[in-house]
Amino acid sequence: MIGTGFGLSLRAAAVLGCLVLTVCAAPPPTTRWVKTGSDDAATARAVQACRAQADAALNTQMGINQDITATLGGNWQRSSTLGIQSESLNRSAAGAADQTFNSCMLAKGFVKGS
């Protein structure tokens, strides 16, 4: 049983690591953010600041997800739902990061342009 728990931790860490790498290595979103009176440099600074907030939110959520998986992963593995549950947690974390980014940009006065 000890080996199973250790293997689960390694598997969860691998899944979480892949998600973080995927999110960080993904091309920037195609959404164009605009704000009256803002030049490209100011927009780039706002995007960078909001991306940092989104990354922090993602890292926090991934840590929470890792704790959840460590607690419930054995049950999920026995019920053959580990993959489904992990994917759900990862989608939720990515959604939280996207929401954080969008909220940050909106708070800075930017809107999504075409």
The 8 nearest C-alpha neighbors of each residue, nearest first, counted from 0:
[[1, 3, 2, 4, 5, 6, 73, 7],
 [0, 2, 4, 3, 5, 6, 7, 8],
 [1, 3, 5, 0, 4, 6, 7, 8],
 [4, 2, 6, 0, 1, 5, 7, 73],
 [5, 3, 7, 1, 6, 2, 8, 0],
 [4, 6, 2, 8, 7, 3, 1, 9],
 [7, 5, 3, 9, 8, 4, 2, 10],
 [6, 8, 10, 4, 5, 9, 11, 3],
 [9, 7, 5, 11, 6, 10, 12, 4],
 [8, 10, 12, 6, 7, 11, 13, 5],
 [9, 11, 7, 13, 12, 8, 6, 14],
 [12, 10, 8, 14, 13, 9, 7, 15],
 [13, 11, 9, 15, 10, 14, 16, 8],
 [14, 12, 16, 10, 11, 15, 9, 17],
 [15, 13, 11, 17, 16, 12, 10, 18],
 [16, 14, 12, 18, 17, 13, 11, 19],
 [15, 17, 13, 19, 18, 14, 12, 20],
 [18, 16, 20, 14, 15, 19, 21, 13],
 [17, 19, 21, 15, 20, 16, 22, 14],
 [18, 20, 16, 22, 21, 17, 23, 15],
 [21, 19, 23, 17, 18, 22, 24, 16],
 [20, 22, 18, 24, 19, 23, 25, 17],
 [21, 23, 19, 25, 20, 24, 18, 93],
 [22, 24, 20, 21, 25, 19, 54, 26],
 [25, 23, 21, 22, 20, 26, 19, 27],
 [26, 24, 22, 23, 21, 27, 20, 28],
 [27, 25, 28, 24, 23, 29, 22, 21],
 [28, 26, 25, 29, 30, 24, 23, 22],
 [27, 29, 30, 26, 31, 25, 97, 32],
 [28, 30, 31, 27, 26, 32, 113, 112],
 [31, 29, 28, 32, 111, 112, 113, 27],
 [30, 32, 112, 111, 29, 113, 33, 28],
 [31, 33, 111, 112, 110, 109, 30, 34],
 [34, 32, 109, 110, 112, 111, 31, 35],
 [35, 33, 109, 37, 36, 108, 110, 32],
 [34, 36, 37, 33, 109, 38, 108, 110],
 [35, 37, 34, 38, 33, 41, 39, 42],
 [38, 36, 34, 35, 41, 42, 39, 33],
 [37, 39, 41, 40, 42, 36, 34, 35],
 [40, 38, 42, 41, 43, 37, 44, 33],
 [39, 41, 43, 42, 38, 44, 37, 45],
 [42, 40, 44, 43, 38, 39, 37, 45],
 [41, 43, 39, 45, 40, 44, 46, 38],
 [42, 44, 40, 46, 41, 45, 39, 47],
 [45, 43, 47, 41, 42, 46, 48, 40],
 [46, 44, 42, 48, 47, 43, 49, 41],
 [47, 45, 43, 49, 44, 48, 50, 42],
 [46, 48, 50, 44, 45, 49, 43, 51],
 [49, 47, 45, 51, 50, 46, 44, 52],
 [48, 50, 52, 46, 100, 51, 47, 103],
 [49, 51, 53, 47, 52, 48, 46, 100],
 [52, 50, 54, 48, 49, 53, 55, 47],
 [53, 51, 49, 55, 50, 54, 56, 48],
 [52, 54, 96, 50, 56, 100, 99, 55],
 [55, 53, 57, 51, 56, 52, 50, 58],
 [54, 56, 52, 58, 57, 53, 59, 51],
 [57, 55, 53, 59, 54, 58, 96, 60],
 [58, 56, 54, 60, 96, 55, 59, 92],
 [57, 59, 61, 55, 60, 56, 54, 62],
 [60, 58, 56, 62, 57, 61, 55, 63],
 [59, 61, 63, 57, 62, 58, 92, 64],
 [60, 62, 64, 58, 63, 59, 57, 65],
 [63, 61, 65, 59, 60, 64, 58, 66],
 [62, 64, 60, 66, 61, 65, 67, 59],
 [65, 63, 61, 67, 66, 62, 68, 60],
 [64, 66, 62, 68, 63, 67, 69, 61],
 [65, 67, 69, 63, 64, 68, 70, 62],
 [68, 66, 64, 70, 69, 65, 71, 63],
 [69, 67, 72, 65, 71, 70, 66, 64],
 [68, 70, 66, 67, 72, 71, 65, 8],
 [71, 69, 67, 68, 72, 66, 73, 74],
 [72, 70, 68, 74, 73, 69, 67, 75],
 [73, 71, 68, 75, 74, 69, 76, 70],
 [72, 74, 76, 75, 71, 77, 4, 70],
 [73, 75, 77, 71, 72, 76, 78, 81],
 [76, 74, 81, 80, 72, 78, 73, 77],
 [75, 77, 79, 81, 73, 74, 78, 72],
 [78, 76, 74, 75, 79, 73, 80, 81],
 [77, 79, 75, 76, 80, 74, 81, 73],
 [80, 78, 76, 77, 81, 75, 82, 83],
 [79, 81, 75, 83, 78, 82, 84, 76],
 [82, 80, 75, 76, 84, 83, 79, 85],
 [83, 81, 85, 84, 80, 86, 79, 75],
 [82, 84, 86, 80, 85, 81, 87, 79],
 [83, 85, 87, 81, 86, 82, 80, 88],
 [86, 84, 88, 82, 87, 83, 81, 89],
 [85, 87, 89, 83, 84, 88, 82, 90],
 [86, 88, 84, 90, 85, 89, 91, 83],
 [87, 89, 91, 85, 86, 90, 92, 84],
 [88, 90, 86, 92, 91, 87, 85, 93],
 [91, 89, 93, 87, 92, 88, 94, 86],
 [90, 92, 94, 88, 89, 93, 87, 95],
 [91, 93, 89, 95, 94, 90, 60, 57],
 [94, 92, 96, 90, 95, 91, 89, 97],
 [95, 93, 91, 97, 92, 96, 90, 98],
 [94, 96, 98, 92, 93, 97, 99, 91],
 [95, 97, 53, 99, 93, 57, 94, 98],
 [98, 96, 94, 100, 99, 95, 101, 93],
 [99, 97, 95, 101, 100, 96, 102, 94],
 [98, 100, 96, 102, 53, 97, 101, 103],
 [99, 101, 97, 53, 103, 49, 98, 102],
 [100, 102, 98, 104, 103, 99, 97, 105],
 [103, 101, 105, 99, 104, 100, 98, 106],
 [102, 104, 106, 100, 101, 105, 49, 99],
 [105, 103, 107, 101, 106, 109, 102, 100],
 [104, 106, 109, 102, 108, 107, 103, 110],
 [105, 107, 103, 108, 104, 102, 109, 101],
 [108, 106, 104, 105, 109, 103, 45, 102],
 [109, 107, 105, 106, 34, 104, 110, 33],
 [110, 108, 34, 105, 33, 104, 107, 32],
 [111, 109, 33, 32, 105, 112, 34, 108],
 [110, 112, 32, 31, 33, 30, 113, 109],
 [113, 111, 31, 32, 33, 110, 30, 109],
 [112, 31, 111, 30, 32, 33, 29, 110]]
